[in-house]
Amino acid sequence: MERFIDAAPGVRLWTETRGDPDASPLLLIMGAQAPGLGWPDELVDMLTPRHQVIRYDHRDTGRSTWAFDQRPCPLGQLAEDALSVLDGLGIERAHVVGMSMGGILTQLLVADHPDRLLSATLIGTSALSTAPYIQPDGTVIPPEELPGVAPHLLEMWSRPVTDHGLEAELARRVEHWRVLGGDQLPFDTEHARALEQRIVEHTGHHATSTAHARADVSGLTRTEQLARTTVPTLVISAPAEQVFPPPHPDHLAQTIQGARVIEVPGMGHALPRAVHRPLAAAILDHTGR
């Protein structure tokens, strides 16, 4: 079922729910510049046997309101948008799964609104903490010295995005997913293209928003809150991760009280078909606990 929810004056968010409305709710929070359809249908449907699954378009993506240039908001406001989705659907508490920027927003919910979460799952993100990473041999590494974004991905991001038409934009997005996915799993060009084609049709145009990249990211650190949380948290480790490569998952698990790590073999910073089944199994095992 699709519906729009008012998150703020002049801001409406597109939402979709799948599965039994009486089942335990599970909210999916996508990454920057990505709408809710960034969560592939196949993966969503693997979660519906146990959950009412909710995905939504961030503001400035998909069919939600695009208004950053007129009403800019800090990145942290997007976590409050996630709560607006739950409120609008009449959901008091939910399991929450966040990927990339969505993992940042999920940590904010864990830290600031633990009473609204049944559990949290973090994918492809970094800790909102100033606590160091302690390696197995005892070596202490400050978080700012952990490995960063792959250089070839940084180079891709540095290129200006110009509108050369739909086909060129689809090709650009597909190549982006190829790089994000890493080199440990075969890349399915047609699957990636079909997903982006559907997103364009859902959105109604092929423009790419840069709102999330321009949003104010100050004030996001939650070191103490994450260190004492009681929200059960799962961290997905992706060995081919291109944005927050290992040991970021282990650092997350060290900084979030009680968190545990599960590796999805071959996974990068993307959701190709090859990872759907193991990823869904890990999420369902976690929420089932």
C-alpha positions in Angstrom: 0.0 0.0 0.0 1.3 3.5 -0.9 0.5 6.7 0.9 2.0 10.1 1.5 2.9 11.4 5.0 3.4 15.0 6.0 6.9 15.2 7.7 7.1 19.0 8.0 5.3 22.1 6.7 5.4 21.7 2.9 7.3 18.3 3.0 5.5 15.1 2.1 7.1 11.7 2.0 6.1 8.8 -0.2 5.8 5.5 1.7 5.0 1.9 0.8 4.1 -0.9 3.1 4.3 -4.6 2.2 3.3 -7.7 4.1 0.8 -8.5 6.9 -0.2 -5.2 8.6 -0.4 -7.1 11.8 3.1 -8.4 11.6 6.1 -6.8 13.4 7.0 -3.6 11.5 10.4 -3.2 9.8 11.5 0.2 8.5 14.1 0.3 5.7 16.1 3.6 5.4 18.0 4.1 2.2 21.2 6.0 1.6 22.0 9.5 0.2 20.3 10.6 -3.0 18.5 7.2 -3.1 14.7 6.7 -2.9 12.9 3.8 -1.2 13.0 1.8 -4.4 16.7 1.5 -3.9 15.7 -1.4 -1.7 15.0 -4.0 -4.4 11.6 -5.7 -4.5 13.2 -9.1 -4.3 14.9 -8.3 -1.0 11.8 -6.6 0.4 9.7 -9.6 -0.4 12.1 -11.9 1.4 11.4 -10.0 4.6 7.6 -9.9 4.3 6.9 -13.4 5.6 7.8 -12.2 9.1 7.3 -8.4 8.9 5.3 -5.6 7.6 8.0 -3.9 5.6 8.1 -0.2 5.1 10.2 1.7 2.6 10.0 5.4 1.8 11.5 8.2 -0.3 13.7 10.6 1.6 12.8 14.3 1.0 14.5 15.4 -2.2 14.3 11.9 -3.7 11.7 9.9 -5.6 8.1 11.1 -5.2 8.7 12.9 -1.9 9.0 16.7 -1.8 12.0 18.2 -3.5 12.6 21.5 -1.7 16.1 21.7 -0.4 17.0 24.8 -2.4 14.1 26.6 -0.9 14.1 25.0 2.5 17.5 23.5 3.3 17.6 21.2 6.3 20.5 19.5 8.2 21.2 15.8 7.6 20.0 15.0 11.1 16.5 16.1 10.2 16.2 13.1 7.9 16.2 10.9 11.1 13.2 12.8 12.3 11.6 12.2 8.9 11.9 8.5 9.6 10.0 9.0 12.9 7.4 10.9 10.9 6.9 7.9 8.7 6.3 5.7 11.7 4.0 8.3 13.3 2.1 8.7 10.1 1.5 4.9 9.9 0.5 4.7 13.5 3.6 2.6 14.5 5.0 3.0 17.9 8.1 0.8 17.6 9.8 -0.9 14.7 12.8 -2.8 13.6 15.0 -0.5 11.6 17.5 -1.3 8.8 19.7 1.5 7.5 22.2 1.4 4.6 24.9 4.0 4.0 23.5 7.4 5.0 20.5 5.4 6.2 22.9 3.7 8.7 23.9 7.2 9.9 20.2 8.0 10.4 19.5 4.7 12.1 22.3 5.4 14.6 20.7 8.7 15.4 17.5 6.9 16.1 19.3 4.4 18.3 20.9 7.2 20.2 18.1 9.7 20.4 14.9 7.7 20.2 15.7 4.1 21.5 12.1 3.8 22.7 10.9 3.7 19.1 13.2 0.9 18.0 12.8 -2.9 18.5 16.2 -3.5 16.9 18.7 -1.9 14.5 20.6 -3.3 11.5 23.5 -1.2 10.0 24.8 -1.7 6.5 27.7 0.1 4.8 28.1 3.0 7.3 30.5 4.4 9.9 30.2 5.0 13.6 28.9 8.3 15.0 31.5 8.0 17.7 34.9 9.5 18.6 35.9 6.2 20.3 39.0 4.6 18.8 39.1 1.2 17.1 41.1 -1.3 19.0 42.6 -4.0 16.8 42.8 -7.6 17.9 46.5 -7.1 18.7 45.6 -4.2 20.9 46.7 -1.4 18.5 44.5 1.7 19.0 43.4 3.5 15.9 41.6 6.9 16.0 38.4 6.8 13.9 39.7 9.5 11.6 42.6 7.1 10.6 40.3 4.3 9.6 40.4 3.6 5.8 38.3 5.9 3.7 36.4 5.9 0.4 38.2 4.0 -2.4 40.2 6.5 -4.6 38.5 5.4 -7.9 35.1 6.1 -6.3 36.2 9.5 -5.1 37.4 10.3 -8.6 34.0 9.2 -9.9 32.2 11.5 -7.4 34.4 14.4 -8.3 33.0 14.4 -11.9 30.3 17.0 -12.5 26.9 15.4 -13.2 25.5 16.9 -16.4 22.2 16.0 -18.1 22.9 14.4 -21.4 19.5 12.7 -21.5 17.9 9.6 -20.0 20.1 6.9 -21.6 23.3 8.7 -20.6 22.0 9.1 -17.0 21.0 5.4 -16.8 24.5 4.4 -18.0 26.1 6.7 -15.4 24.0 5.2 -12.6 24.7 1.6 -13.7 28.4 2.3 -13.8 28.2 3.9 -10.3 26.6 0.7 -9.0 29.3 -1.4 -10.7 32.0 0.5 -8.8 30.1 0.5 -5.5 29.5 -3.2 -5.7 33.3 -4.0 -5.7 34.9 -6.9 -7.5 34.1 -10.0 -5.5 30.7 -10.7 -7.1 29.7 -10.7 -10.8 27.9 -7.5 -11.8 24.5 -7.8 -13.4 24.2 -4.9 -15.7 20.7 -5.6 -16.7 19.4 -5.9 -13.2 21.0 -2.6 -12.2 19.6 -0.8 -15.2 16.1 -2.2 -14.7 16.2 -1.0 -11.1 17.3 2.5 -12.1 14.7 2.6 -14.9 12.0 1.8 -12.4 13.3 4.6 -10.1 13.2 7.1 -13.0 9.6 6.0 -13.8 8.6 6.2 -10.1 10.2 9.7 -9.7 8.8 11.0 -12.9 12.2 12.4 -14.2 15.9 11.4 -14.3 17.3 14.4 -12.4 19.8 13.6 -9.6 19.4 15.4 -6.4 22.5 16.7 -4.6 20.6 17.8 -1.5 22.0 15.2 0.9 25.5 15.9 -0.1 25.0 19.6 0.6 23.2 19.2 3.9 24.8 20.4 7.2 26.4 17.4 8.9 27.4 19.0 12.1 26.3 17.7 15.5 25.9 14.1 14.5 28.4 12.5 17.0 26.7 10.3 19.6 29.6 8.6 21.4 28.1 8.2 24.8 24.6 7.4 23.7 25.7 4.6 21.5 28.0 3.2 24.1 25.2 2.7 26.6 22.3 1.9 24.3 20.1 -1.2 24.9 18.8 -1.4 21.4 19.8 -4.8 19.9 22.1 -3.9 17.0 23.4 -5.9 14.1 26.3 -4.7 11.9 26.6 -6.2 8.4 30.2 -6.6 7.3 30.8 -6.3 3.6 34.3 -7.4 2.5 34.1 -5.6 -0.9 32.8 -2.4 0.7 34.0 0.7 -1.2 32.8 3.5 1.0 33.3 2.3 4.6 35.6 -0.7 4.2 36.6 -3.1 7.0 37.4 -2.6 9.8 34.5 0.0 10.0 32.0 -2.8 10.8 34.2 -3.9 13.7 34.6 -0.3 14.9 30.8 0.1 14.9 30.4 -3.1 16.9 32.9 -1.8 19.5 31.3 1.6 19.9 27.6 0.4 20.0 26.9 -1.5 23.2 26.0 -5.1 22.6 26.3 -4.9 18.8 27.4 -8.0 16.9 28.8 -8.4 13.3 27.8 -10.8 10.5 29.7 -10.9 7.2 27.8 -11.2 3.9 30.4 -12.8 1.6 31.3 -10.8 -1.5 29.1 -7.9 -0.6 30.1 -4.3 -1.4 28.3 -1.0 -1.1 25.3 -2.2 -3.1 22.4 -4.7 -3.0 22.8 -7.0 -6.0 20.7 -10.2 -6.2 23.6 -12.3 -5.0 23.4 -10.8 -1.5 19.6 -10.7 -1.1 19.2 -14.2 0.4 22.1 -14.1 2.9 21.3 -10.5 3.9 17.7 -11.2 4.4 18.6 -14.3 6.5 20.9 -12.2 8.7 18.2 -9.5 9.2 15.5 -12.1 10.0 17.7 -13.9 12.4 18.4 -10.6 14.2 14.8 -9.4 14.3 13.7 -12.9 15.4 15.9 -12.7 18.5 
